[in-house]
Amino acid sequence: MRIARNHDAVLKKVLKETGVKVEIIPPEREAELSFRGVMLDTRNFGATLLSEVGGGSAQIAEIAGNKLGNRVSLPLGTGRV
């Protein structure tokens, strides 16, 4: 949705028809939220790398202890292949 040419029109239609305001988050925030989910599932396994592939991007990040380290967002989502 982040890169769709008509995302403004789609967001307006969703708001009008459902009353729900959808927020498009930046890739950095997406990585942070993915990290939180990973930590809920893997905190006992000592995860050191996060990889999450969505529709428009892939997030790759280091996990150092319980903190999110270096991260990158790549334009390699399932909707782009």
N, C-alpha and C positions, 0 to 999 in steps of 0.2 A: 504494500500500500504506500510505503514511503516514497517510492519512485514512480508510481503510476501517474500518468499525465492528467488523469481526471480525478485525482484523489480529493480535491476540494469539492467537486460536485457530488461524489459518492458520500463524503462525510456530511454534507448538507442534507442529502436525501435520507441518510440513516437518522440524523437528528430529527428531521421533520416527521418521518414515519414512525419512529420508535421513542423519541424523546431522550435517546441516549447520545451523549456527546463522547465521541471516540477521540482519544488523544494519540497522536503519532509520536512515539518516543524516539530519541536519537539512538544510534547504535551503541553508544557507551552505556546508556541506561538499560538497554536490552541485555548487554553483557552482565551488568550488575544484577539484574533480576534473574537471569539464567544461573548465575553463581549462587544466589540464595537458594534456588531450587536444588541445585546439585549438592550443596552443603546439607540440605535436609535429608537427602537420600544416601549420601556417601561419607558423612562425617566420620564414620568408623573405619573407612577404608584408606584414608590418607591420600585422597585425590590430589594430583599435582598439575593436572591439565584439564581445562574445560573446552569442549568442542560442542557447539550447538548450531544446527543448520535449520534455517527457517525457509520461508518462501522467497525472500529476496536477498538474504545475506547469511553468512556463516560467521559466528563469533568464536574466536580462539583466544584463550586467556590462561595465564599461569595462576596457579593457586599456591600461595606460600603460607603454610600454617592454616589459619582460618581467614586469610585475607586474599582479596583479588589483586593480582599483580599486573604485569604488562599484559595488554590486550590489543587485539586487532579485529576489525570487522571487514570481511571480504565480500565482494559482490558475487557470491557463489551460492545462491539459494536454489531450492528446488524449482521455483518458478522461472529461473533464468537458464536452466539447463536445456 
